[in-house]
């Protein structure tokens, strides 16, 4: 066989494989037949006061505190209690002790605001500091610090309160009637069953999400809660920001190779230390000087020769410190007679000194030669999610609350300012949201889901199983990853490339999502996750196009400077009356 003929044949085989939804037979093209009979699916109704969706740190405290406030609570999770999402990976938890801290509460909030360049919500910044010590003490009593595995510690308060937990159920719909939450719906991953949860209130503890990138532990987080809430009218924020957790150049796709040292650690407490981490410094240097595998850690060696790039507030250190500085007088904070006001150039914030027993050096997993894109699609912890309308983690949808990475609280702003604050913030916000949801539920009469709405939702859940031809979720996800993950689209942004990427994403939204198909329950889960990722990608691109400046973890080559006159504001996203995606500004101080 000639080389030309061989390549022609293999090209045809690869092309057929790429279609992913058809098989080839001697008689021509034939449709695949689902291996799962949708007619076998049963339906079960469950009634509670407070439904907690998610079983990580935020979900744990939401369920416990809602129960302790007198509500009938149920937890439902796509994974396992304490063993899914990012919770089992997080090992440092921030604790603020007013008796020993070198910062007063006011100084702490002010220092975070300075590092975050005004993007934080000071109400939630103060809240995590005020309540972290109490949440850490409860975790200690439950045995959280005794093992690198969290299931046993999380099970203790749940079991003591006899709170029912349904695991491995994919929630696909939040449900409202008469503009109030009445529950949620989804399906089991393990058995042919659809669930309808009638609930007076819902607490979303569904975490953040990404585009299922390799090398970082977010592959099962796909912004499910955010998109479900958006679909019923909730406002969403923070989509233009980017998390910069890297993988390692060696075995870059192997999550455990890069981050296993964190999974194996017992959790520990972390004191106050204001930083400016996990932005796009590394991505900028890679864009300007080549692949990350060819250089040392950010800030070392040849990377010091790179000019321009993301701005870091003067005097704030971090693992991604650049080898140059630019003058931005408008970002300088007035000097104050306090520990937070005297910051040595290029160093850590004064008052953020290492304490005995604290971890020194870079966060675990951050050593070695880094490679970007490992957390592609995720924003900085607590900077994206549902827009809170008060300090009780409540959304603009009556009866819908959110906590942790599902709440766009801007607790630390649009950059990572405090190691361990993500885990602490999830615990604190989960407790507040759970109690608030219980108080709300106590004052209302429950509403049931109408029969028509149940029928419509069941049809939408099962739709991918009903199709005998179409696009596999794996193929659409891979296409989405190819569009969004490149460094010059997601991290180092400019209008022309983002608009090109948006055209592709809109094609996936309009043509491919309505044709997603599934052969079994696993693929059914993947189909719904893929749809959520596509909508999230649209949000990220549109918000990034709208913010015509560079700030914190959002960097644009065509707008490289901070714009204080026009962009002292967050971007909120909501669904318009015609179903289109709408964006608005919300001033930082509003």
Order of alpha helices (4+ residues) and beta strands (2+ residues): alpha-beta-beta-beta-alpha-beta-beta-alpha-alpha-alpha-beta-beta-beta-beta-alpha-beta-beta-alpha-beta-beta-alpha-beta-beta-beta-beta-alpha-alpha-beta-alpha-alpha-beta-alpha-beta-alpha-beta-beta-beta
